[in-house]
Amino acid sequence: MGYLPIGEHGLIGDLRTVALVGTDGTIDWYCCPRFDAPSVFAAILDDERGGSFELAADLPVRTNQFYVPDTNVLVTRFYTDEGVAEVQDFMPIAEEESHEADRHRLVRRLLCVRGALPFRVRVAPRFDYSSQTHTLHMTDGQASFVSPAFSLRLTSTVPLESDGCDVQARFKLTEGQQAVFALDRLAEGVVPRSCALIEAEKAYNDTVRYWRHWLSASHYRGRWREMVHRSALTLKLLTYAPTGGIVAAATTSLPEQIGGGRNWDYRYVWVRDAAFCVYALLRLGFTEEAEAFMSFLSKHVKAGRGQQSGPLQIMYGIDGRTEFPERELTHLKGYRGSAPVRVGNAAAGQLQMDIYGALIDSIYLYNKWGQPISSERWDELCALVDWVCKNWDQPDEGIWETRGGRKNFVYSRLMCWVAVERAARVALQRGLPADLPTWRESRDAMYRQIMRQGWSPTLHAFIQHFDEEVLDASVLMMPLAKFVSPTDPKWLSTLDALAEGLVSDTLVYRYDPLISPDGLQGEEGTFSICTFWYVEALTRAGRLEEARRVFDNILSYANHLGLYAEEIGRSGEQLGNFPQAFTHLALISAAFNLDQALG
């Protein structure tokens, strides 16, 4: 089947949407004009019906793909016996108030750098997840793809030919020559524009300059600067500039197991990511991004807005919306036959108690390193803490969004403890009004319950939930959240138990679904975020040589560009939605703390 491995892709974007570019030069994932919009190209989910933008040398090639240093401008290079060429893929970054922000221009700049090579181009959009037909209009070297809901215009410096409702071209370039293709949104208020060679060169230089200027704000000068900065650049690409929200991943339905059904839509903002976002961004020096994300939380993550389970939802749309019903696109085959393809996410209606700890910890961190919390926000926070104090002792679906029924997850109780403990800290530090006696009583009750019921004398470890004695990597957050000392004997015993039960080649599984059924079929790979938590837990325990070995090993599993999907399969392949923000956030945190500990 015509599918590249998931990891054989790079990411470009304009802070509103992104595209995946394969190492073969094909764009096989692109949603426009937003991350969560219906796809225009989705060949990664169906190699026959999904649609793509092919651009390649028209003869056998070897390829290499890399980013222009310190940028999100992607270069795919073709090596042949006849010469060498490269395509530079990027999306210009427009000012928020500019009309250009609605253009969503995708530029593909092809240069022949040695010899002479023939090339082929085929642009075959398939609108609305390949469910809408479109018509093609050719005028003055431009091709307009018009569908009922959305339209695009392609401009080219080489002649285009129609092929049904698609376009193609074949041409030859000699050393020093170039060709440019620009794909623009065709909409009211967006003035049609060509993309001549000079204009493309200026757009390229402006885009390179933008990313390098942005990255210059980083304070990180540690051992793993290249990987940390690539993670930061990736997180910026996953940011929706109009609101400051950061999507969990760029894609939907990329499988956790090839041929399996664990395929979800991650193009939304998870509250769980909040504390990790704020911590990572502030630690690196990206205060504007942290402020924008906190603004998103303050404006959109409010109690009582359509929630079914508790005052908050676990996720929100990039514009703050609260409804995105899950549905299956049965006309798409899925990546390498991994059906179903899903859009929307039914987990939005789940009860996941840990989100309150994540949200309040982010506010605590921002109050500490950023700006003091406002009086209005403090009142809202107190209401959430009061709710947690009344409702913490109940089963939920947990951090992993299982669909096998609610359980008394240890991680959920841990993060409820974090919610109350961090709020109490802020109250004491700032002298803010709070029902501290009630908060302390609830906090202490949570602590004692976890220590009594969340500890297994048989396994000598903290466990997944109270009902069964099974391991779960989410408890790696215990010392990171300062619930337990990183050198506590119970915690060191837990580390050893996790290493024996959930670690393979230093990579960490989140749990064993065969031992702890989660209501879903199939297996999964190791979870990269859990491996980075493992690094940080080892670091805090003082086991620095082991931590460095694990960290260096997980870095070797990144793709050729330093990007990670959600999981790593048994043969080392990237699995799940790609790239995943949570993984890159955890990488930054692990690198920062390990670097400090090593001195």
C-alpha positions in Angstrom: 0.0 0.0 0.0 1.1 3.6 -0.7 1.8 4.7 2.8 5.0 6.1 4.2 5.8 5.3 7.8 4.2 7.8 10.1 7.6 9.0 11.2 8.7 9.7 7.6 7.1 13.1 7.7 7.9 16.7 8.6 5.6 19.4 9.8 5.0 22.9 8.4 2.4 25.5 9.5 1.3 29.1 9.9 0.1 29.1 13.5 -3.5 28.3 12.4 -3.1 25.0 10.6 -0.4 22.6 9.6 0.6 20.1 6.8 2.5 16.9 6.8 5.2 16.5 4.1 6.5 13.0 3.4 10.1 12.2 2.7 9.0 11.5 -0.8 8.0 15.1 -1.3 4.2 14.5 -1.0 1.9 16.5 1.2 -0.6 13.8 2.4 -2.2 15.7 5.3 -3.5 19.2 5.3 -6.6 20.8 6.9 -7.5 24.4 6.0 -8.1 27.0 7.4 -7.7 25.6 10.9 -6.3 22.5 12.7 -9.7 21.1 13.2 -11.2 21.9 9.8 -12.1 19.1 7.4 -9.1 17.8 5.4 -8.0 18.9 1.9 -5.3 16.3 1.6 -5.7 13.1 3.6 -3.8 10.4 1.7 -2.2 9.4 5.0 -5.7 8.1 6.0 -6.6 6.6 2.5 -3.9 6.3 -0.2 -6.6 6.1 -2.9 -9.3 8.5 -1.9 -7.7 10.9 0.6 -6.1 13.4 -1.8 -2.5 14.7 -1.9 0.0 17.2 -3.4 2.8 15.3 -5.1 6.0 17.0 -6.0 9.0 14.8 -6.9 11.8 14.1 -9.3 10.5 12.0 -12.1 13.1 9.2 -11.9 14.6 7.0 -9.1 15.9 9.0 -6.2 17.4 8.9 -2.8 15.9 11.5 -0.4 16.9 13.4 2.7 14.7 15.7 4.8 15.7 18.4 7.2 14.7 21.8 8.6 16.6 25.0 7.7 18.4 25.4 11.1 16.4 27.1 13.9 13.2 27.3 11.7 10.1 25.4 10.7 11.0 25.7 7.0 11.3 22.1 5.7 13.7 20.9 3.0 13.2 17.6 1.1 16.2 16.9 -1.0 16.3 14.5 -4.0 19.6 12.8 -5.0 19.8 11.1 -8.4 22.4 10.1 -10.9 21.4 13.1 -13.0 21.8 15.7 -10.3 20.4 17.1 -7.0 17.3 19.1 -6.3 15.3 20.2 -3.2 11.9 21.4 -2.4 11.5 24.0 0.3 8.1 23.8 2.0 6.8 26.5 4.3 3.8 28.6 5.2 4.4 32.4 5.6 3.4 33.7 9.0 1.0 36.7 8.7 0.2 39.3 11.3 -3.0 38.5 13.2 -4.9 41.5 12.0 -3.7 41.2 8.4 -5.9 40.1 5.6 -3.0 37.8 4.7 -3.9 35.7 7.8 -6.9 34.5 5.9 -4.9 33.5 2.9 -3.3 30.4 4.4 -0.6 30.3 1.8 1.3 27.0 1.4 4.5 27.6 -0.7 6.5 24.8 -2.4 9.8 26.2 -3.9 11.6 23.7 -6.0 15.3 24.3 -6.9 17.7 22.3 -9.0 21.0 22.7 -7.3 23.2 20.3 -9.4 22.8 18.8 -12.9 19.4 18.6 -14.7 16.3 16.7 -13.5 12.8 16.0 -14.7 10.0 16.5 -12.3 6.3 15.7 -11.9 3.6 17.4 -10.0 0.1 16.3 -9.2 -2.3 18.3 -7.1 -5.4 16.3 -6.1 -7.4 17.9 -3.3 -10.3 15.9 -1.8 -12.5 18.3 0.3 -14.3 17.6 3.5 -12.5 14.4 4.3 -13.0 13.3 0.7 -16.8 13.5 1.0 -17.3 16.6 -1.3 -16.8 16.7 -5.0 -15.2 19.8 -6.6 -14.8 21.4 -10.0 -11.6 22.7 -11.6 -11.3 26.1 -13.3 -8.1 26.9 -15.2 -7.3 30.6 -16.0 -4.0 32.4 -16.7 -1.8 29.7 -15.3 -3.9 29.3 -12.2 -6.0 26.4 -11.1 -9.1 26.9 -8.9 -10.5 23.9 -7.0 -14.0 24.8 -6.0 -16.2 22.8 -3.7 -19.6 23.7 -2.1 -18.0 24.6 1.3 -14.4 25.5 0.6 -12.1 26.4 -2.3 -8.4 26.6 -3.1 -6.3 28.3 -5.8 -3.0 27.0 -7.1 -0.5 29.3 -8.8 2.5 27.9 -10.6 5.5 29.2 -12.5 5.3 26.1 -14.8 2.4 25.2 -17.1 -0.3 23.2 -15.5 -2.6 20.6 -17.2 -6.0 19.5 -16.1 -6.6 15.9 -15.3 -10.3 15.6 -14.6 -10.8 17.7 -11.4 -7.1 17.6 -10.6 -4.0 19.2 -12.2 -0.6 17.8 -13.1 2.6 19.0 -14.7 5.8 17.5 -16.0 8.9 19.7 -16.6 12.6 19.8 -16.4 15.0 22.1 -14.5 18.7 22.6 -15.0 21.2 23.7 -12.4 20.2 27.1 -10.9 16.6 27.0 -12.2 13.6 26.9 -9.9 9.8 26.5 -10.0 7.3 27.7 -7.4 3.8 26.4 -6.5 1.6 28.3 -4.1 -1.7 27.0 -2.7 -4.0 29.7 -1.3 -7.4 29.7 0.3 -10.0 31.1 -2.2 -12.5 33.1 -0.1 -14.3 36.4 0.1 -11.9 39.2 1.1 -8.8 37.2 0.0 -7.5 38.9 -3.1 -6.1 36.4 -5.7 -2.3 36.7 -6.0 0.4 35.0 -8.1 3.6 33.7 -6.6 6.4 34.7 -8.8 10.0 33.5 -8.2 11.0 36.8 -6.6 8.0 36.9 -4.3 8.6 33.3 -3.3 12.2 34.1 -2.4 11.1 37.0 -0.2 8.4 34.9 1.5 11.1 32.2 2.1 13.5 34.7 3.7 10.8 36.4 5.7 9.6 33.0 7.1 13.2 32.0 8.0 13.7 35.3 9.7 10.4 34.9 11.7 11.3 31.5 13.1 14.8 32.5 14.0 13.7 35.6 15.7 11.1 33.7 17.6 13.5 31.0 18.8 16.1 33.6 19.9 13.9 34.2 23.0 14.9 30.8 24.3 17.0 30.8 27.5 18.0 27.1 27.2 21.7 26.6 26.7 22.0 23.0 28.0 23.3 19.7 26.6 20.3 18.9 24.4 19.8 22.3 22.8 18.9 21.0 19.3 16.3 18.5 20.5 14.8 21.0 23.0 14.6 23.8 20.5 13.0 21.4 17.9 10.4 20.5 20.5 9.8 24.2 21.2 9.4 25.0 17.4 7.0 22.0 17.1 4.9 23.3 20.0 4.8 26.7 18.4 3.5 25.1 15.2 0.8 23.4 17.2 -0.4 26.7 18.6 -3.5 28.4 17.3 -2.5 32.0 17.3 -5.9 33.6 17.4 -6.6 32.1 20.8 -3.3 30.8 22.2 -4.7 27.2 22.4 -2.2 24.4 21.7 -3.6 21.3 20.0 -2.6 17.9 21.4 -1.5 16.7 17.9 -1.7 17.7 14.3 -3.7 14.7 13.1 -6.6 12.4 13.6 -6.9 8.6 13.5 -3.3 7.7 13.1 -3.3 4.3 14.8 -1.7 3.2 18.0 -1.5 -0.3 16.5 -1.4 -1.0 12.7 -4.7 -2.5 11.8 -6.1 -1.7 15.3 -9.1 0.5 16.3 -7.3 2.8 18.8 -7.6 5.7 16.4 -8.6 9.1 17.9 -8.9 12.8 16.9 -6.4 14.9 18.8 -6.9 18.3 17.1 -8.2 19.9 20.3 -6.9 21.6 23.5 -6.6 19.2 26.5 -6.8 20.8 29.9 -4.4 18.1 31.1 -1.6 19.7 29.0 -2.0 23.0 30.8 0.6 22.7 33.6 3.1 21.1 31.2 2.6 23.8 28.6 3.1 26.7 31.1 6.1 25.0 32.8 7.9 24.2 29.6 7.2 27.6 28.0 8.2 29.6 31.0 11.3 27.6 31.7 12.5 28.2 28.1 11.7 31.9 28.2 8.6 32.0 26.0 6.6 34.2 28.2 4.3 35.5 25.5 3.2 32.0 24.5 2.6 31.1 28.2 0.5 34.2 28.6 -1.4 33.4 25.5 -2.1 29.9 26.7 -3.2 31.2 30.1 -5.4 33.6 28.3 -7.1 30.7 26.5 -7.6 28.9 29.8 -9.0 32.0 31.5 -11.4 32.9 28.6 -12.6 29.5 27.6 -12.1 26.9 30.4 -14.9 28.0 32.6 -17.2 26.1 34.9 -20.7 25.1 33.6 -20.3 25.6 29.9 -22.1 22.6 28.6 -20.3 20.1 30.8 -21.8 16.7 31.6 -19.4 15.4 34.2 -18.2 18.1 36.6 -17.7 21.8 36.1 -15.0 21.5 33.4 -14.6 19.5 30.3 -11.3 17.6 29.7 -10.8 19.2 26.3 -12.0 22.3 24.3 -11.9 23.3 20.7 -9.2 25.7 19.6 -11.8 28.5 19.6 -13.1 27.4 23.0 -16.1 25.4 21.7 -17.3 22.5 23.9 -19.0 20.2 21.4 -17.3 18.1 18.8 -19.3 14.8 18.5 -17.4 11.8 17.5 -18.2 10.1 14.2 -16.7 7.5 12.0 -15.8 8.2 8.4 -16.5 4.8 6.9 -15.6 5.8 3.4 -11.9 6.1 4.4 -9.8 3.0 4.8 -7.5 4.4 7.6 -3.7 4.4 7.7 -2.6 1.1 6.2 -6.1 -0.2 6.7 -6.4 0.9 10.4 -10.1 1.6 10.6 -12.1 3.3 11.8 -11.2 6.9 10.9 -12.7 9.2 13.5 -13.3 12.9 13.7 -14.6 14.5 16.9 -13.9 13.0 20.3 -16.5 11.4 22.6 -14.0 11.5 25.5 -14.9 15.2 25.9 -17.9 14.0 28.0 -15.9 11.8 30.3 -15.2 12.5 34.0 -11.5 12.8 34.4 -10.7 14.2 37.9 -7.0 14.8 37.2 -7.7 17.8 35.0 -8.4 20.0 38.0 -4.9 19.4 39.3 -3.4 20.1 35.9 -5.3 23.4 35.5 -4.7 24.7 39.0 -1.0 23.7 38.9 -0.7 25.7 35.7 -2.2 28.7 37.5 0.1 28.2 40.4 3.2 28.1 38.1 2.1 31.1 36.2 1.4 33.0 39.4 4.9 32.1 40.5 6.9 32.8 37.4 4.6 34.9 35.3 1.9 37.3 36.3 -0.1 37.3 39.6 -3.5 35.7 39.4 -6.4 38.2 39.2 -9.1 38.5 41.8 -11.8 37.3 39.4 -9.7 34.3 38.4 -9.0 33.5 42.1 -12.8 33.4 42.8 -13.2 31.0 39.9 -10.3 28.8 41.2 -11.8 28.7 44.7 -15.1 27.5 43.3 -13.3 24.7 41.5 -11.3 23.7 44.6 -14.5 23.7 46.7 -16.0 21.3 44.1 -13.0 19.1 44.1 -13.1 18.9 47.9 -16.7 17.7 47.7 -16.3 15.3 44.8 -12.7 13.9 44.7 -13.7 10.5 46.2 -15.4 9.0 43.2 -14.3 6.8 40.3 -13.6 8.3 36.9 -12.3 7.4 33.4 -8.8 8.5 34.3 -5.9 10.1 32.4 -5.8 7.4 29.7 -9.5 8.0 28.7 -10.3 4.4 29.0 -13.6 3.1 27.8 -14.0 0.2 30.2 -15.9 1.9 32.9 -15.0 4.2 35.8 -12.5 3.2 38.4 -10.7 4.6 41.4 -7.5 5.7 39.6 -4.6 6.6 41.8 -3.4 9.3 39.3 -6.8 11.0 39.5 -6.6 11.1 43.3 -3.0 12.4 43.1 -4.0 15.3 40.8 -7.0 16.1 43.0 -4.4 16.4 45.8 -2.3 18.7 43.5 -5.4 20.9 42.9 -6.0 21.6 46.6 -2.3 21.7 47.6 -1.4 24.3 44.9 -4.4 26.4 45.6 -3.5 26.5 49.3 0.0 27.5 48.4 -1.2 30.5 46.3 -3.6 31.5 49.1 -0.9 31.5 51.7 1.7 33.2 49.5 -0.6 36.0 48.4 -2.8 36.2 51.5 -5.9 35.5 49.5 -9.2 34.5 51.0 -9.9 30.8 51.1 -11.5 28.1 53.1 -8.2 26.7 54.2 -9.4 24.4 57.0 -11.7 22.5 54.6 -9.1 22.4 51.9 -6.4 21.0 54.3 -8.8 18.4 55.6 -9.6 17.2 52.1 -6.0 17.3 51.0 -4.9 15.2 53.9 -7.7 12.7 53.3 -6.6 12.3 49.7 -3.0 11.7 50.8 -4.0 9.1 53.4 -6.3 7.3 51.0 -3.6 7.1 48.3 -1.0 5.8 50.8 -3.5 3.2 52.2 -5.3 2.0 49.1 -3.0 3.0 46.3 0.0 1.1 47.6 0.4 -2.6 47.0 2.4 -4.6 49.6 2.4 -7.5 47.1 3.9 -5.5 44.2 5.8 -3.1 46.5 4.6 -0.3 44.3 1.9 2.3 43.9 -0.7 0.9 41.6 -3.1 1.9 38.8 -6.4 1.9 40.7 -7.8 0.6 44.1 -9.7 -2.3 42.7 -6.8 -4.4 41.3 -3.1 -4.6 41.9 -1.7 -3.6 38.5 1.0 -1.2 37.5 0.6 2.1 35.6 3.2 4.6 34.4 1.1 7.6 35.4 2.3 7.2 39.0 5.6 8.5 37.7 4.1 11.9 38.3 4.1 11.4 42.1 7.6 12.8 42.8 7.2 15.3 39.9 4.1 16.7 41.6 5.9 16.7 44.9 3.4 14.3 46.4 6.2 11.9 47.6 9.9 12.4 48.1 11.8 11.2 45.1 14.0 9.2 47.5 11.2 7.8 49.7 11.7 4.0 50.0 8.1 3.3 48.8 8.8 5.4 45.7 12.2 3.8 45.0 10.5 0.4 45.2 7.8 1.6 42.8 10.5 2.8 40.3 12.0 -0.7 40.4 8.6 -2.4 40.0 7.8 -0.2 37.0 11.3 -0.9 35.5 10.6 -4.6 35.7 7.0 -4.6 34.7 6.5 -1.8 32.1 9.9 -1.0 30.7 11.4 -2.4 27.4 14.8 -1.1 26.3 14.3 1.8 28.6 11.0 2.7 26.9 7.9 2.7 29.1 4.4 1.2 28.4 1.6 3.2 30.2 0.1 -0.1 31.4 -0.6 -3.6 30.2 -4.1 -3.8 28.7 -4.0 -7.6 28.9 -3.8 -7.4 32.7 -5.8 -4.2 33.1 -8.6 -4.2 30.4 -9.4 -0.7 29.2 -12.5 -1.5 27.1 -10.6 -1.3 23.8 -9.3 -4.0 21.5 -5.7 -4.4 20.4 -2.3 -3.7 21.7 -0.2 -0.5 21.7 3.4 0.7 21.8 5.4 2.3 24.5 4.2 5.8 25.4 7.0 8.4 24.8 5.6 10.8 27.4 5.9 8.1 30.1 9.5 7.5 29.1 10.3 11.2 29.6 8.5 11.1 33.0 10.7 8.1 33.8 13.8 10.1 33.0 12.6 12.9 35.3 11.7 10.5 38.1 15.2 8.9 37.9 16.8 12.3 37.9 15.0 13.4 41.0 15.9 10.1 42.7 19.5 10.9 42.1 20.0 8.0 39.7 21.7 10.3 37.1 23.7 7.8 35.1 20.6 5.7 34.6 18.5 8.8 33.8 21.0 9.9 31.2 21.1 6.5 29.6 17.3 6.4 29.3 17.1 9.9 28.0 19.8 9.3 25.3 18.0 6.1 24.3 14.6 7.7 23.9 16.2 10.5 21.9 17.5 7.9 19.5 13.9 6.9 18.7 12.9 10.3 17.4 12.3 10.5 13.7 14.8 12.0 11.4 13.7 15.5 12.3 13.5 15.1 16.0 9.7 14.6 16.1 7.6 12.2 18.1 4.2 10.6 17.7 2.4 9.4 20.7 3.9 6.0 20.9 6.9 3.9 19.7 6.1 0.4 18.3 8.1 -2.8 18.8 10.3 -2.2 15.7 11.0 1.4 16.7 8.4 3.0 14.4 6.3 6.1 15.4 2.7 5.2 16.2 -0.4 7.3 16.9 -1.1 10.9 16.1 1.9 12.9 15.0 3.6 15.0 16.2 2.2 15.0 19.8 2.5 18.1 21.9 2.4 16.3 25.2 5.5 14.2 24.3 7.5 17.3 23.3 6.5 19.1 26.5 7.7 16.2 28.6 11.0 16.1 26.6 11.6 19.7 27.4 10.9 19.2 31.1 13.1 16.1 31.3 16.0 17.8 29.5 15.8 20.9 31.7 15.8 19.0 34.9 18.4 16.4 33.9 20.7 19.1 32.6 20.5 21.0 35.9 21.1 17.9 38.0 24.2 17.0 35.9 25.6 20.4 36.5 
